[in-house]
Amino acid sequence: MSSFNALPREGHLEALYHMVAYLAKADQHSIVFDASLPDLKPTSMVATDWTDFYGDVSEAIPPKMPKPRGNPVNTTCFVDANHAGNLVPCRSQTGILLFVMKSPIIWYSKRQNTVETSTFGSEFVAMREATELIEALRYKLRMFGIPIDGPTRVDGDNGAVNSNSLIPTSTLTKKHNAICYHRVREAVAAGTTAIGKVHTDYNLADLFTKQLSPERRYHLLQCITYQTKSGRRS
């Protein structure tokens, strides 16, 4: 609804009433900080040589960061895009959920700035936006003195985007996606991110891209929240 702050209409107010009514009747959940290590399957990434494409690239490390304090943390990201989800301008919706250990730290839902002609293009735009959020978070954590354990695991449900991000010799047929394409691949080459594949039924970023059935929404919420009434992890 924040997309209509500049020019709200009566229908937007009715939609807000529905949201408030839903929150009043739905089971209450809470977001908590969980410092335990997430249980994730290993990615299909293999050691590859990206030198011919991006040179001797490496992750940008803060030059004046303090000495690391405490144990290193693990970072994980879920990313998704709803292709042409907005039926008026046919722009896609990006959804990103970024974890530090098991704690959701950044959740992002925003309409894309361009009209993409394919699911491949909209998913690569979302992956590029996720890459920039990840780099900013990793930089900030290091400036706080928090060490990071390895690259950030990025899980998406689009096989074509995943394979094009992992295989150095893959070619791009849609040249208008070149900036997002190389931005994502360079982060992989630098060791900032590690691309993984998650089934669409378990992609938590779906919460931020499209309308879901009550059953599916509740299923995804169980993975990231605690039930307030019972006081236990959902």
Secondary structure, DSSP 8 states (H G I E B T S, - for coil): -GGGSSS--HHHHHHHHHHHHHHHHS--EE-----S--------------HHHH-S------TT-----SS-B-EEEEEEEETT-STTT---EEEEEEEETTEEEEEEEEE-SS--SSHHHHHHHHHHHHHHHHHHHHHHHHHTT--B-SSEEEEES-HHHHHHHH-TT---S-GGGHHHHHHHHHHHHTTSEEEEE--GGG-GGGGGTS---HHHHHHHHTTT-EETTTTEE-
